[in-house]
Amino acid sequence: MMNRNVEERARALCAIDAHLAAVPPEEVPALVERLWPIVALEISGGVIEPDATPPPDLAQLAAEYERLKR
């Protein structure tokens, strides 16, 4: 399982990025739910915890997050 502190930080950072990218407020919760694992990977330097299962669409989600941050 993901460290709870990392998950909370990742969700918060993802929400901030969404607001900075002018994502409509009603879309932010779903976006955060979808993309927070990518932010968590960035926080942890790309290291996936041994008991964590990465999302099957990891590359697609990472690309979506990169587009969001532009």
C-alpha positions as CSV (number, residue, x, y, z in Angstrom):
1,M,0.0,0.0,0.0
2,M,1.1,3.5,-0.7
3,N,2.4,5.5,2.2
4,R,-0.6,7.5,3.4
5,N,1.5,10.7,3.7
6,V,2.7,10.4,0.1
7,E,-0.8,9.8,-1.2
8,E,-2.1,12.9,0.7
9,R,0.7,15.1,-0.7
10,A,0.3,13.7,-4.2
11,R,-3.5,14.4,-4.2
12,A,-2.9,17.9,-2.9
13,L,-0.2,18.7,-5.5
14,C,-2.4,17.2,-8.3
15,A,-5.3,19.4,-7.2
16,I,-3.0,22.5,-7.2
17,D,-1.7,21.6,-10.7
18,A,-5.3,21.2,-11.9
19,H,-6.3,24.6,-10.6
20,L,-3.2,26.2,-12.2
21,A,-4.1,24.5,-15.5
22,A,-7.6,26.1,-15.2
23,V,-9.4,22.8,-15.0
24,P,-13.1,23.5,-14.1
25,P,-13.6,23.0,-10.4
26,E,-16.2,20.3,-10.9
27,E,-13.7,18.2,-12.9
28,V,-10.9,18.4,-10.3
29,P,-11.9,15.6,-8.0
30,A,-12.1,13.0,-10.8
31,L,-8.8,14.2,-12.3
32,V,-7.1,14.0,-8.9
33,E,-8.5,10.5,-8.4
34,R,-7.1,9.4,-11.8
35,L,-3.7,11.1,-11.7
36,W,-2.5,11.2,-8.1
37,P,-0.6,7.9,-8.5
38,I,1.6,9.6,-11.1
39,V,2.3,12.5,-8.8
40,A,3.1,10.0,-6.0
41,L,5.7,8.3,-8.3
42,E,7.3,11.7,-8.9
43,I,7.4,12.4,-5.2
44,S,9.0,9.1,-4.5
45,G,11.6,9.5,-7.4
46,G,9.9,6.9,-9.5
47,V,10.2,4.1,-6.9
48,I,7.1,1.9,-6.6
49,E,6.7,0.4,-3.2
50,P,7.1,-3.4,-3.2
51,D,3.6,-4.2,-2.2
52,A,2.0,-1.6,-4.5
53,T,0.5,-2.4,-7.9
54,P,1.1,0.3,-10.5
55,P,-1.9,1.3,-12.6
56,P,-2.1,-0.7,-15.8
57,D,-2.3,2.5,-17.8
58,L,0.7,4.1,-16.2
59,A,2.2,5.5,-19.4
60,Q,-1.1,7.0,-20.5
61,L,-1.7,8.6,-17.1
62,A,1.9,10.0,-17.0
63,A,1.4,11.6,-20.4
64,E,-1.9,13.1,-19.3
65,Y,-0.3,14.6,-16.2
66,E,2.6,16.0,-18.3
67,R,0.0,17.7,-20.6
68,L,-1.8,19.1,-17.5
69,K,1.4,20.7,-16.2
70,R,2.3,22.5,-19.5
